[in-house]
Amino acid sequence: MISVTSNPAWFGGFWRSVRSIVAHRQLLGLLVRRDIKSRYKDSVLGLLWTLINPIVQLIVYWAVMGQILGAARGIEDFGIYIFAGLTIFGLFSEALSGATSSIVANSGLVKKVYVPREVFPLATLGSSMFTFAVQLVVLFGACIVLGSAPFTPALIWFLPSVVLIVIYVAALGMFMSALNVYLRDVQYLTQIFLMLSLWASPIVYGWTMVLDVFQRFHVPAWLLEVYTNNPVTLAVLGFHKAFWVAGPADQYPSGLGLRMFIACVAGLVLLWIGQRVFARLQGNFAQEL
């Protein structure tokens, strides 16, 4: 008999859970492929929607925010700037939204068979990574077409940005997916959180614009640090540094690499806490579902 409430220990239980997930990696792969196929099932255009959605979003933001509202003034190559930010934020938004509702969406499997329940939010993250990869190809193509090919040493900033988002989505996704089983309002609160995160990140405006506003109104410096060290903000800034070739050095906060490293370490601690909370709550999943 395998107890679904195993691994209660806060320290050793985490690594036992990791080994269990690795042992079920084939199932995890199957769930990822299922999510990708089912997302556009019975659709005429199919996977082309992974290209159409970000392109339409780019055009709307570029036209409305950049040209009509004037956000493009002072931001050279505004199209690449906004598309780079939307690409990495899209990974965070899609993965976290799907992970939050993943246990409820897979209630049939949860109630019938034993698998490490962590595979469900992780599978959502995996399918979101596929969509992200497709959009990344579009971003590279847009940079080349517009004459700003990002083939520079700064492209390495792409890696820590993605790692940062993956860590925090895995941590928050497990925590919020467990809470959503007991309180279904969590999935709606997640949508509000993602909407606020979009506008709280320098995607349609520059980080220096926030700096200017804070200085003009004499906002305490620590609030600027809180805003800047938000992991989503750091990931967006890292993506801008990687793909926005026209961006000057003063568009970024000092010590960006160190900030991202500290955020990654904090994210790993949060991931451990999130998994341990998930392990504590999963015992009654079947009854609640």
N, C-alpha and C positions, 0 to 999 in steps of 0.2 A: 504494500500500500504506500502511495506517495501522498504526503500531506501537502495541501495547497497553502497551508499557513506556515510552511517551513521557513527557515532562515530568519528567525526573529531577532537574532543577535545583531547589534548595530555595527560591529566591525567584521567578524568572520562571515556573517551572513551575506554581506555585499559581494564578496569574491565567490561565494557559492552560487549566488544568483548570476554572476557574470559567466561562470563555467557552465551553468545550465543553459544560458542563452547561446553560448558558443556551441554546445552540444546540439541545439535545435536550429543551427544556422541554415540548414536546408529548408526547414519550415519557414524561417524568416524570409528567405529568398522567394519562396512560393507566395507568401503573403504580399511581398512587394510587387511581384509580377501580376498578381490578382488585382491589386489596387490600381495599377497602371492600366490594365486592360478594361476593368469595369468602369473607370472614370469616363471613358469616351465610348462605351459600348452602345451600339445602335446609332452612333453618330456618323453622318455622311463624311465629314471632314476628318474625324478621328483625331489622331495626334497632332494634326495641323493646328488645333485649337491652342496647343502649347506655344505656338508662334503667334497666332492671331491675337490672343488676349494681351500679351505684353506690348505688342506693336500698337494696338489701339490705345492702350493705356498711355504709352509714350506720346502718341500724337495728341491725345487730349491734354495731358499735362504740359506738353511743350507749347501747344496753342493757347490754352487758357491761362496757365500759370506763367509761362515764359513770355508770350507775346502780348496777350490782352492785359494781364495784371502786371506785366513788366518785371517779372522775377529774373528774366534772362539778362537784364542790364547789370553789368558788373561781373557776370559769370560767362567766361569765354567757352565756346563749344557747349552750350547749355544742354543740347540734346544728349550728348554723351554723358554729361554730368548727371542728368536726371535719370537716364536709363541705367547707368551703373548703380545708382542708389536703389532704384526700383527692383533691380535684379536680385541683389542680396537681401533686400527687405522682403521680396516676394517669397524667398526660401523660408525666411523666419515666419512669415504670416501663414503661408499654406501649411507648413509642417506643424506649427503649434496648434492651429485650428483643427487640423485633422487628428492630431495626437490626442487632443482633449476629448474628442468624441469617439475615439478608437475602441475603447472597451465596450461602450454601449452599442456601437455599430457592429461589433463582433460578439454580441451576447449569445448567439446560438452556439458558437464554439466554446465560449467561456463556460456555459452551463453543461456542456456534454462531454468534453474531453479535457484532460490535463495537459497544458503546455505552460511554459513560463509566460505569465500574462504580460511581462514587459515587451514581448515580441510585437504586440499590437501597436503601441505608440511608436516603437522603433521601425516597424514596417511602414507606417505613415511617413516617417522621416525619410526612409529609403525611397519611396515613390516620389516624394517631393524633391529629392536630390536629382531624380531623373528629369523632372520638369525644369529644374534649375540648370541642369547641364544643357538642355536644349536652348534655353533662353541665353545661356552664356555664349553659345555659338552665334546667336543673333547679335549679342553685344560686341563680340569680336568682329563680326562682319560689318556692323555699323561703324566701328572705329576705323576699319580699313577703308571703307567707302568714303568716309568723311575726311580721310587723309590724316588721321591721328592714330596710326597703328600703335598699340601699346607694347611693342616689343623692346622694352627697356628693362634695366635691372629692377625698376620699381614694380614690375609685374609680380614680384615675389610677395608683395603685400596681399595678393589674392589668397594665399594659403592661410595665414592667421585669421583673416576675416571669416573664411568659411568654417574653420575649426571653432572659432568663437561662437558662431551661430549654431553649429551642430551640438556643441556642449550644452548651451543654454536651452535649446529646444528639447534635447533629451531629458534634461533635468526638469524643466517646467512641464514638459509633456507628460512625464510619468506622474508627477505630483498632481497635475490638474485632471488627468484622465481618471485617477483614482477618486478624487473628490467629486468628479462629475457623475460617478455611479451613484453616489449618495445624495447629491444635490445637483439636479440637472440645470439649474440656473448658471452653473459654472461655464457651460459652453457659450451662453449668451454674454456673460461677463468677459469671456475671452475675446469676443468680437469687439467689444468696446475697448478693451485693453489694446488690441491690435490697431484700431483706428487712432487711438491716442498716440501709440508708438510711431505710427506713420508720420504724424505732424510734429512729434517730439524728436525726430531725427532729421539731420540736415540733408534732405533729399531734394526738396523743391526750393531750398534756400541754402545759403552758404553758412558754414560754421562761424566765419568772421562776422556775419550779420548778427548772430546771437551775441557774440562778444561785444559788438558795438552797442547793442541795446542794453546789455547788462551794465556796461560802463556809463552809458548816458543816464540811466536811472539809478546808478549807484547801488546796484544789486550786490549783496555780499559775494565775495570771490568764491566761497565754498559752494554756493549754488551753481556757479558755472562749472566747478569741478564735478559736481553731481551729474549735471547735464552731459558733460563731455565724457565721463567715465561710464555712462550707460553703455552696456555691451552692444546694443543695436547701433548706437551712434558710432562707437569705435569701429564696428564692422563696416558701416557705410563709409566712414572716413578712409578705412583701409582699401575699400573697393575704389573709391575716388582716386586714391594715391596710385593704385595699380593701373586703372584704365583711363583716367582723365589726364591725359598727357599735358594739356594746356594749363593745368592747375599750378599756380605758384606755391612756393614753400610756405608762405605766410598764411595759406588757407587751412593749415592744419595746426593742432595744438602741439606744443613741445613734448618730446618724449612719448610719441605715439606708440612706438614699439614696446616700451616698458609698460605703458598703460594697458595695452592689449595682453601682455604676458600676465600682469596682475589679475586682469579680468578673467583670463583662462584658468588661473589657479583658483580664484574664487568660484568660477563656474564648476570646476571639478568637485569642490567641497559641496556646492549646491546639488550637483548630480548625485553624490553619495547620500545626502540628506533626502533628496527626492525619491531615490530608489528604496531607501529604508522605510520611508513613510508609505510608499506604494506597497512594500512587502507586508507592512502591518495592516493595511486596509484591505488587501486582496482576499482575505479569508472569507468575507461575506459577499463577495461579488455576485456569486451565483444566486444567493437568496435575494439580493437587492434587485437583480435583473429579472 
